[in-house]
Amino acid sequence: HFSDLCIDTGQYQASYQGNVLPLTETYEFQTLVYLASQPGRVFTREQIYQAIWKAEPGNVKNAVACVIANIRQKLRKYTTKEYIQTVRGIGYKFEVRD
């Protein structure tokens, strides 16, 4: 649990204040779990891509950015909190702020 965001790895779902986020299991949910596994740690796009896609980096920038944008869009339906922060020129981090 992170504030009002709940990530349930057993059920493969994330919810905000009880509202289930319609994340795709393969990329969106797994990316959220990966970032949230170490709050505050900055992950490069390449690290995220290799962990989630389980492949050598191809079109890393667009693939990761698209998934991050989708997660943010789905979260914005319920909150203005930005859980996933962009670290310019490096990648992304999961941040919990009240």
Secondary structure, DSSP 8 states (H G I E B T S, - for coil): -BTTEEEETTTTEEEETTEEE---IIIIIHHHHHHHTSTT-EEEHHHHHHHHT-S--SSHHHHHHHHHHHHHHHHHTT-----EEEETTTEEEE----
